[in-house]
Amino acid sequence: MEHVELFFKSVFVDNMVFAYFLGMCSYLAVSKKVSTAVGLGAAVIFVLTVTVPLNWLLDQYILQEGALSWLGAEFADYDLSFLSFILFIATIATMVQLVEIVVERFSPSLYNSLGIFLPLIAVNCAILGGSLFMQSREIESFTLALNYGFSSGIGWFLAILAIAAIREKIRYSNVPAPLRGLGITFIITGLMAIGFMSFGGMLTGGDEEIEVSEVRSAEVENTSESNTENIAQNETLEVSEITPQ
């Protein structure tokens, strides 16, 4: 259940684009065609799925305070958290270079259409944001980190795919001249972000029901306790009245 909740929360509630507006440069520049958006979205999914769990291992066994205790007691007090940004970006850059080589080898047309934005995934704030969110939220296990990286990539993929499909259709619409291009794209992105905010109720409704049931059970317990006290007091009064003076 924890994995399912994390997946839906990362895709819909904490969407990298619509909740935090991360990776907007690639989102706006490579979303003119669905085919190009699909290629870049798949690359982002792969990079996030690989780098987030790898950076989780780095954080757990190297960067955190006391993480080097597995090397010996003399390393237990070391704190290398100040190296988080450098090591996270190094891991991301390595995976992006691997993706770039694979795409150039097997799909030269996609490689040419993505242009400079494929190597720029290395400095895409959505990619680095996934690792930093993983660290700040203190994700507990490797499998949860893997799930979080994959689901965050799926969320970014859905965002760029949706805006690319809309931008392809909007070419045939009569958009006012001042809003053509990035203007209408920003407006549509804001409207989709408002729509995605409604998914937050999927994870809060159950908690509210639990809280209400807990309050009701507490009220029932208090009522039963007060009734028991009243009955005990009445019995005491009756006994005192019956007892001869």
C-alpha positions in Angstrom: 0.0 0.0 0.0 2.9 2.4 0.7 4.3 1.9 -2.8 0.9 2.5 -4.4 0.3 5.7 -2.3 3.8 7.0 -3.2 3.3 6.3 -6.9 0.0 8.2 -7.1 1.2 11.0 -4.9 4.4 11.5 -7.0 2.5 11.3 -10.4 -0.6 13.4 -9.6 -0.2 15.3 -6.3 3.5 16.2 -6.2 3.9 16.4 -10.0 7.3 17.9 -10.9 5.8 20.3 -13.4 2.4 21.2 -12.1 3.1 21.2 -8.4 6.7 22.5 -8.3 7.2 23.8 -11.9 10.6 22.1 -12.2 12.1 21.3 -15.6 10.1 24.1 -17.3 12.9 24.9 -19.9 12.7 21.5 -21.5 9.0 21.3 -20.9 8.3 24.5 -22.9 11.0 24.0 -25.6 10.5 20.4 -26.6 6.7 20.2 -26.4 5.9 21.4 -29.9 5.5 17.9 -31.2 4.2 14.8 -29.5 6.9 12.5 -31.0 9.7 14.7 -29.6 8.0 15.1 -26.2 7.6 11.3 -25.9 11.3 10.8 -26.6 12.4 13.4 -24.1 9.9 12.1 -21.5 11.2 8.6 -21.9 14.7 9.8 -21.3 13.7 11.7 -18.2 11.9 8.6 -16.8 15.0 6.5 -17.4 17.4 9.1 -15.8 15.1 9.6 -12.7 14.5 5.9 -12.3 18.3 5.2 -12.2 19.7 8.3 -10.5 17.3 8.6 -7.5 18.0 5.1 -6.1 21.7 5.5 -6.9 21.8 8.8 -5.0 19.8 7.2 -2.2 22.6 4.7 -1.8 25.2 7.5 -1.8 23.2 9.4 0.8 22.7 6.4 3.1 26.2 5.0 2.9 28.5 7.9 2.2 26.9 11.4 2.7 24.9 11.3 5.9 26.4 12.0 9.3 27.6 8.6 10.5 27.0 6.9 7.2 30.7 5.9 7.0 30.4 3.8 10.2 30.6 0.6 8.0 34.3 1.5 7.3 35.1 1.5 11.0 34.4 3.2 14.3 36.9 6.0 13.5 34.7 7.1 10.6 31.4 7.2 12.5 31.6 11.0 13.1 32.2 12.0 9.5 29.5 14.2 7.9 29.9 14.5 4.1 26.4 16.0 3.4 28.1 19.1 2.0 29.1 17.0 -1.0 25.5 16.1 -1.9 25.1 18.5 -4.8 28.4 17.5 -6.4 27.9 13.8 -6.1 24.2 13.9 -7.2 25.0 16.0 -10.3 27.9 13.7 -11.1 25.6 10.7 -11.0 23.0 12.5 -13.1 25.6 13.6 -15.7 26.9 10.0 -16.0 23.4 8.6 -16.7 22.5 11.4 -19.1 25.7 10.7 -21.1 24.7 7.1 -21.3 21.2 8.1 -22.6 22.7 10.4 -25.1 25.0 7.7 -26.5 22.1 5.2 -26.8 19.7 7.7 -28.4 22.3 8.8 -30.9 23.2 5.2 -31.8 19.6 3.8 -32.2 17.5 6.9 -33.1 19.5 9.6 -34.9 16.4 11.4 -36.0 15.2 11.8 -32.3 18.7 12.8 -31.3 18.7 15.6 -33.9 15.2 16.7 -33.0 16.0 16.9 -29.3 19.1 18.9 -30.0 20.8 20.6 -27.1 18.0 19.7 -24.7 19.1 16.1 -24.5 22.5 16.7 -22.9 20.8 19.5 -20.9 18.9 16.9 -18.9 22.0 16.8 -16.8 21.2 20.2 -15.5 17.4 19.8 -15.6 16.1 20.9 -12.2 13.4 18.2 -12.3 16.2 15.5 -12.3 18.1 17.1 -9.5 14.9 17.9 -7.6 14.0 14.2 -7.5 17.2 13.4 -5.7 16.9 16.3 -3.3 13.3 15.6 -2.5 14.3 12.0 -1.9 16.9 13.2 0.6 14.7 15.8 2.3 11.7 13.5 2.7 14.0 10.8 4.2 12.7 8.0 2.0 13.3 4.8 4.0 14.3 2.1 1.6 15.9 1.5 -1.8 12.7 0.1 -3.3 10.8 3.2 -2.2 13.5 5.4 -3.8 13.3 3.4 -7.0 9.5 3.8 -6.9 9.8 7.6 -6.3 12.2 8.1 -9.1 10.1 6.1 -11.6 6.8 7.7 -10.6 8.3 11.2 -10.7 9.5 10.5 -14.2 6.0 9.3 -15.2 4.5 12.5 -13.8 6.9 14.7 -15.8 6.3 12.5 -18.9 2.5 13.0 -18.6 2.9 16.7 -18.2 5.0 17.2 -21.3 2.9 14.7 -23.3 -0.3 16.6 -22.4 1.0 20.0 -23.3 2.5 18.7 -26.6 -0.8 17.2 -27.6 -2.6 20.4 -26.8 0.0 22.6 -28.6 -0.4 20.4 -31.7 -4.2 20.9 -31.7 -4.1 24.6 -30.8 -2.3 25.4 -34.1 -5.7 25.2 -35.7 -7.4 27.4 -33.1 -7.9 31.2 -33.4 -5.7 32.2 -30.6 -5.4 36.0 -30.0 -2.1 37.4 -31.5 -0.6 38.6 -28.1 -1.1 35.1 -26.6 0.3 33.0 -29.4 3.3 30.9 -28.5 4.5 30.8 -24.9 1.7 33.0 -23.7 -1.1 30.5 -24.3 1.2 27.7 -23.3 1.7 29.3 -19.8 -2.0 29.8 -19.5 -2.8 26.1 -20.3 0.0 25.0 -18.0 -1.6 27.0 -15.1 -5.0 25.6 -15.8 -3.7 22.0 -15.9 -1.8 22.7 -12.6 -5.1 23.8 -11.0 -6.7 20.6 -12.3 -3.9 18.4 -10.8 -4.4 20.1 -7.5 -7.7 18.4 -7.2 -5.9 15.0 -7.0 -4.8 16.0 -3.5 -8.1 14.8 -2.2 -7.2 11.2 -3.0 -4.7 11.0 -0.2 -6.5 13.3 2.4 -10.0 11.9 2.3 -9.2 8.7 4.1 -7.2 10.5 6.8 -10.1 12.8 7.5 -12.5 9.8 7.9 -10.1 8.1 10.2 -9.8 11.3 12.3 -13.6 11.7 12.5 -14.0 8.1 13.5 -11.4 8.5 16.2 -13.1 11.6 17.5 -16.5 9.9 17.6 -15.0 6.9 19.4 -13.4 9.2 22.0 -16.8 10.9 22.5 -18.5 7.6 23.0 -15.9 6.5 25.5 -16.3 9.8 27.4 -20.0 9.5 27.4 -19.9 5.9 28.7 -17.5 6.9 31.4 -19.7 9.8 32.5 -22.7 7.5 32.6 -20.9 5.0 34.7 -19.9 7.7 37.2 -23.5 8.9 37.4 -24.8 5.4 38.0 -22.2 4.9 40.7 -23.1 8.2 42.4 -26.8 7.2 42.3 -26.2 3.8 43.8 -24.1 5.5 46.6 -27.0 7.9 47.4 -29.5 5.1 47.5 -27.4 3.0 49.8 -26.9 6.0 52.1 -30.7 6.6 52.2 -31.4 3.0 53.1 -28.8 2.8 55.8 -30.5 3.5 59.2 -29.2 6.5 61.2 
